[in-house]
Amino acid sequence: MRIAFCIFKYFPHGGIPRDLLKLARECRARGHSVRIYAGRWQGERPAGMDVVEVPVTALANHTRYRRFATRVHEHLRQAPVDLLVGMNKMPGLDVYYAGDSCYEEKARTQRGVLYRLTGRYRLFAKFERAVFDPSVDTDILTISDGQVPFFRRHYGTPPERFHALPPGIDPDRRAGADSARLRAEFRAEHGLSDDDLLLLFLGSGFIKKGLDRALLAVHALPPTLARRTRLFVVGHDNAEPFRRMARRLGIDGRVTFFDGRDDVPRFLFGADALVLPAYDENAGMVILEAMIAGLPALVTRNCGYARYLSDAEAGLVADLPYDQARFNEQLVTLLTAPERARWRRNGLAFGENPAIYRLSEAAVDHLEAAAARHPPPVAFVLFKYFPYGGLQRDFLRVAEACVARGLRVRVYTLEWEGPVPDGLEVVQVSVGGWRNTVRYQRFAEWVREDLAWRPVRCVVGFNKLPGLDLYYAADPCFEEKAREQRGGHYRWTPRYRLFSRFERAVFDPTAPTRILLITPRQQQSFQRYYGTPAERFTLLPPGVGRDRRRGDDAADLRAGLRTEFGVGDDELLVLFLGSGFITKGLDRAVLAVAALPPAVRDRVRLFVVGQDSPERFLDLAAGLGVADQVTVFSGRDDVPRFLQGADLLLHPAYMESGGIVLLEAVIAGLPVITTDVCGFAPYVVQADAGRVLESPFQQRALNEALHEALTDPARRACWARNGVAFGRRADLFSMPERAADLIEEHVGGTTVSA
């Protein structure tokens, strides 16, 4: 497994950086490859791991962190991994190691209102929400339970996304047989007598961990105790403000500052007590380290690991709200109480529990489970989803075939109508724009930005957009339509410029997008206008729904539909089926019905089923005197009933890449009249299941074909039998499976043959 870790800054002596190395080494020990992204790296680079230092510069830290996150995801698009683990909060993580406390809680309780207007707040709040929002699926590994209520209160994060880890103390902190010798050597090195009391403040982040409080408490010690007490401050931070504070308090001669150290156990064994009066401390690993070293401690209750100290009775815990005077008194107790020996024994006994050393093992167990449970998704992109469009039905079949194979599918769309099937993560993008072209442009930009934060394994487009890995070519060539069906002025419009640019982004010879064709004819058009290399095209079989086939209940379906809508046995029901009435030629169909001889026309009903605006076509029917014979239905879930109940399908399209309705009608035993511009029209000819009108289209030819078909029941019966038989022998149903094959092959990095 390929695992990547992200951390804003790595330095050897910080708690979170040390945890990062523990997790990374455990991953390597289990045979996983490890990559570490760091905005800045100090110290040695671990062997066997790929450390990627991300060079970003900015005046403000929050700007650097934003640029760091962007650069990380850019790199991941070129070199993907199986799991992305964040040691800091940022968008696009699979797993977050929650070493930091809740930022939103701190911003609202420790800062003023104006703070929430700053760029720093906006960035960190956004990054935290990107991890904890209910709409994302990032797993959260918690090292203490104290912060979980805050995250849930501010974000409503589902509880099942939190996974508690045991502590992960370094065993070298535990007092052993040589601890007395190490203590004596350390104290001699630093000029400490047996009567001196050494107080230890250990940890990077002096402000957050309350070093000012510790200095005040040392200053407040009674004179006789103060003369015996030294404070050693060990940590990686800016010490100068606290040196000045110690001088102001007159205790600078008793306070010694050390930078981060590799010999921390010597300090633990050599000291007499630990102090950690933190303002904010998610965990406080140093508390446990002190306990197992036999070092009594005084800590504030807001430290995540304070409960271990309290439960083990290995020191003192200062209650909240914090009171400096009370803390000063507790420090005196910590240094002088007769219970010190008992606190030491209790801490050492706590160190005998093997569970407190298992953080890295438990964390990597979760990482392995998360990788199996949450592989990076595949993104499907389409402008609109509604249940009754041909493109939309194809999209859903392919998406469900991918989900059935264990792929995660994230769907980006402007509009979604109807229920969301299990296994799909639908991202409904809300962007404004008074024209569709503006909305589509903004949609494409929004999706691109979101994918930069939340990378996927590949991007599959069901409309033409920049940045696609695979394009399902259900739409005809826009450039061909613009040049052959529009005037020259059309190519000056914003609509043309946008769709032409989007189409070129997919079909340009230099573009990487693989094109999944649904008919062979499409390739000729795209290559004529763009010169797209032939090897980038892959022809899919059709993907007809098997529920469209004629079954044993066909007679009952026919009778039920005709009874429900009052269609007599002697009437002829003509069906027009499909959304997009203009492109699919509903005007031509109405004209053909109106042109029938009166004796035939009076027996004809035209049922129009589709998701579109019918007003102009109803007006046309009224003007031609056939309004009473035309009934328009919106999209329907019972299309098989209409296919069985009708006598003929009429589909005189102006332009149609595929026309799945033709195949649906054929296999249902419904004769077809269509135009040869439809990509699936050759199947009607192969099946001998209807009539295909040749280009250029002539309305008279359609009128005659409709009249002949409606007045020749024997011909219609023959077409029906041929269509049903064709549906039993031809491969008309496997498109979703084949498309899922190609997506899987792309995700796996294998070569897909055209």
C-alpha positions, -999 to +999 in steps of 0.1 A: +000+000+000+012+035-008+007+059+021+014+096+021+016+118+053+013+156+053+028+179+080+032+217+078+065+216+097+087+188+108+113+192+136+127+164+156+115+174+191+078+182+186+051+158+198+032+156+165+064+152+144+075+124+166+042+107+163+045+111+125+078+092+125+064+065+147+035+059+124+056+061+093+081+036+106+053+012+116+040+015+081+074+006+067+078-023+090+045-037+076+058-034+041+040-003+030+057+024+010+057+058+027+059+093+013+060+124+036+051+159+025+065+186+046+064+224+042+096+225+061+119+197+073+145+200+100+168+172+110+177+139+095+155+123+069+143+088+078+157+059+057+134+040+034+109+069+030+103+095+003+104+129+020+090+156-003+098+190+010+072+214-006+088+248-013+062+275-006+068+311+005+045+338+019+046+365+045+019+348+066+019+313+079-017+307+069-009+316+033+020+292+033-002+264+046-028+271+019-001+270-008+014+239+008-020+221+006-024+231-031+011+219-040+006+186-022-025+178-042-009+189-074+019+164-067-006+137-058-024+140-091+009+131-108+019+105-082-012+091-066-012+071-034-037+047-017-041+068+014-035+104+024-029+110+061-028+145+076-009+154+108-024+189+104-059+197+092-063+204+055-087+195+027-086+162+009-075+139+037-085+103+040-074+101+076-066+129+100-044+123+131-060+146+156-030+158+175-043+194+176-073+207+196-105+221+181-095+254+164-131+267+162-136+262+199-104+281+206-113+309+182-146+314+199-135+311+236-100+325+236-103+352+209-124+382+203-150+387+176-126+406+154-103+376+152-129+358+131-125+385+104-088+377+098-074+357+070-058+334+095-091+325+110-108+320+076-080+296+064-078+275+096-116+274+100-119+263+064-093+236+068-108+223+100-143+221+084-128+202+054-119+175+079-148+175+103-178+185+082-205+157+080-204+158+042-168+145+040-157+110+050-123+117+065-115+092+093-103+109+125-078+092+148-081+108+183-053+106+209-076+119+236-114+121+240-114+156+255-117+174+221-143+152+205-173+170+220-160+203+207-156+190+172-191+174+173-207+206+187-192+229+160-195+206+130-219+178+138-193+152+128-209+117+130-195+097+160-185+067+139-158+088+121-138+091+154-114+063+162-097+065+196-061+055+199-042+043+230-012+063+241+021+058+224+048+064+249+084+058+239+096+029+260+130+047+265+111+071+289+104+043+313+126+041+344+149+011+343+177-004+363+201+024+353+178+053+360+194+061+394+228+062+377+215+084+349+199+107+375+232+111+394+252+118+362+227+143+349+225+162+382+263+163+385+266+176+350+242+205+357+255+212+392+225+200+411+230+188+447+208+162+464+190+190+482+182+209+451+147+205+435+146+204+398+113+214+382+109+204+345+089+221+318+091+200+287+075+206+253+075+228+223+049+255+221+057+276+251+027+299+249+001+272+245+017+250+271+016+278+297+052+285+304+042+320+316+021+303+343+050+281+353+073+311+357+047+329+378+044+298+400+082+295+405+083+332+414+056+327+440+074+299+458+082+305+495+118+319+499+133+288+515+118+265+489+126+290+461+163+289+470+164+251+465+143+251+432+156+252+396+134+253+365+146+236+333+127+245+302+132+222+273+115+227+239+117+240+204+103+275+204+111+312+207+124+315+243+133+352+243+100+365+256+101+341+285+137+349+293+127+385+296+097+375+318+120+355+341+143+386+344+114+408+352+103+384+379+139+382+393+141+344+388+163+343+357+192+328+378+170+298+386+156+292+351+176+275+323+164+272+287+173+243+264+164+238+228+148+205+217+169+176+230+175+140+220+183+130+256+149+137+271+150+105+293+180+120+312+160+151+320+130+130+332+152+108+354+172+138+367+142+160+376+121+160+407+087+171+392+071+181+360+048+211+355+024+216+326-001+244+332-014+244+296-039+268+281-047+243+255-033+207+252-051+181+232-031+152+248+002+160+266+024+130+260+049+144+284+025+137+312+027+100+305+064+101+299+069+117+333+047+091+350+066+061+336+099+078+345+086+080+381+084+118+380+054+134+398+036+160+378+013+190+382-009+196+351-041+214+341-073+194+336-077+206+300-047+184+290-061+153+273-039+129+292-045+146+326-071+119+334-043+092+333-024+112+360-055+116+381-067+080+378-032+066+386-027+091+415+007+100+402+006+137+407-018+167+409-044+181+385-053+218+385-090+223+380-106+247+356-112+276+354-076+281+360-066+300+391-029+311+394-029+314+431-043+279+435-018+266+411+010+282+431-001+264+462-003+231+443+033+236+431+045+238+467+026+206+475+041+189+444+076+197+456+072+190+493+044+166+500+052+133+517+029+117+490+057+122+464+071+087+470+036+072+465+031+093+433+064+080+420+055+043+427+020+048+411+036+063+380+060+034+376+032+009+381+013+027+353+043+021+330+038-017+333+006-016+312+016-027+277-014-009+261+001+025+267+029+019+242+007+008+212-004+040+196+016+035+164+004-002+160-032+008+166-030+038+143-016+018+114-043-009+120-068+019+113-049+032+083-049-002+067-086-006+074-093+030+061-074+022+029-096-009+023-128+010+033-121+043+016-100+040-016-098+073-035-130+077-055-137+080-092-154+113-101-183+114-125-192+148-139-224+158-157-243+191-159-277+178-148-292+145-136-329+137-140-343+101-141-357+101-177-329+113-199-310+088-221-276+102-211-286+103-175-298+067-175-265+057-191-245+076-165-264+059-137-259+024-151-222+030-155-219+045-120-238+016-104-216-009-123-185+008-108-200+007-073-208-030-077-171-035-083-161-018-051-152+016-066-162+047-048-180+072-070-183+109-064-207+127-087-205+164-095-236+180-109-255+213-110-289+196-105-300+163-092-336+151-094-348+121-076-333+098-049-296+092-047-287+055-051-267+038-024-229+041-030-229+074-048-216+106-032-234+134-050-219+169-048-245+193-060-226+224-071-244+257-065-231+284-088-251+313-102-254+326-137-283+340-157-273+320-187-265+283-189-231+290-204-221+311-174-233+284-150-214+257-170-182+278-170-185+284-132-194+247-126-162+236-145-141+260-124-157+249-091-152+212-099-115+218-109-109+236-076-126+210-056-106+182-073-075+201-064-084+198-027-100+163-029-081+143-056-097+113-072-084+083-092-098+095-124-125+119-138-152+106-161-173+132-179-207+127-193-206+162-208-176+177-224-154+196-199-117+203-196-096+180-174-114+147-181-096+114-181-124+096-199-154+111-218-186+091-224-195+105-258-233+105-257-236+140-273-230+146-310-201+167-323-209+203-313-186+218-339-203+199-367-237+210-356-226+246-353-212+246-388-239+226-406-271+236-387-263+272-377-254+304-395-220+321-394-231+346-368-237+318-343-200+313-339-197+348-324-220+339-295-208+332-259-226+298-261-206+288-291-173+299-277-178+280-244-190+247-259-165+248-286-137+254-261-150+226-239-152+202-268-117+210-280-104+204-244-116+168-249-108+161-285-077+181-293-049+159-305-027+169-275-054+162-249-051+131-228-088+122-226-099+088-237-132+088-255-158+061-250-180+061-282-215+047-283-216+045-321-189+043-348-202+073-367-192+097-340-155+091-345-156+104-381-171+137-370-147+143-342-117+134-362-128+156-391-129+187-369-102+180-344-078+153-358-081+133-327-058+102-328-077+070-335-061+052-306-079+074-281-114+061-292-130+030-278-163+018-291-188+005-264-216-019-270-251-005-265-265-005-229-302-012-232-320-019-200-330-055-199-364-045-185-372-032-220-373-067-235-407-082-244-417-106-216-445-130-210-466-101-196-465-081-228-502-086-236-513-076-201-491-045-202-505-035-235-541-040-224-535-022-191-519+009-207-546+013-235-574+008-210-559+034-186-555+061-213-587+052-233-570+039-264-594+017-283-586-016-299-591+000-334-570+030-326-533+032-336-510+044-308-478+062-321-451+067-294-425+095-293-402+088-265-372+109-253-362+141-236-350+170-259-381+175-281-364+199-305-333+177-313-353+145-315-377+160-341-411+162-323-422+189-348-416+165-376-436+138-358-466+162-353-464+172-390-464+136-401-495+128-380-513+158-393-504+148-429-521+114-427-553+109-447-583+117-425-595+081-424-562+071-409-555+102-389-587+100-370-577+066-356-542+078-345-531+089-311-496+104-305-482+099-270-452+120-263-431+110-232-401+130-222-387+157-199-389+189-218-411+220-225-440+209-248-458+243-254-445+251-289-453+216-301-488+217-286-493+250-304-481+234-336-506+205-331-534+229-325-526+249-356-526+217-377-559+206-362-546+175-344-543+189-308-569+163-295-548+135-308-515+146-291-509+138-254-477+148-236-464+131-206-435+141-184-407+116-178-421+082-167-410+053-146-432+028-165-417+031-200-419-006-207-457-003-205-457+024-232-434+003-254-457-027-252-489-006-255-480+013-286-481+003-323-452+023-336-422+044-324-416+076-343-381+091-338-374+116-367-344+132-350-324+161-364-293+149-346-288+120-322-254+104-312-271+072-301-308+070-296-311+042-271-349+044-274-345+028-309-330-003-294-355-003-265-383-003-290-368-029-312-363-055-284-398-047-270-412-057-304-423-021-312-417-012-349-395+019-355-394+048-380-363+069-375-338+090-394-303+078-403-286+106-383-292+085-352-262+065-341-282+034-333-302+035-365-281+008-382-294-017-355-329-011-368-317-021-403-298-051-390-328-063-371-352-055-399-374-040-373-386-008-389-377+019-414-347+042-415-351+074-435-320+085-454-305+120-454-311+146-464-344+145-445-376+151-464-409+156-445-428+140-474-408+108-470-415+106-433-452+113-439-454+084-465-434+060-443-457+067-413-488+062-435-475+029-450-466+015-416-499+023-399-519+008-428-499-024-430-504-044-398-487-075-414-455-055-419-456-042-384-461-077-370-431-089-390-409-060-377-420-068-342-410-105-344-377-096-360-369-071-332-377-095-304-355-121-320-327-096-325-328-088-288-322-124-279-291-129-300-273-095-302-250-079-275-271-049-267-269-048-229-232-048-218-223-011-221-222-005-183-200-034-177-176-026-205-174+011-195-167+000-159-139-023-173-123+007-190-126+029-159-110+001-138-082-003-163-076+034-163-075+035-125-051+006-125-028+024-149-031-003-176-033+004-213-068+002-228-070-009-264-093+009-288 
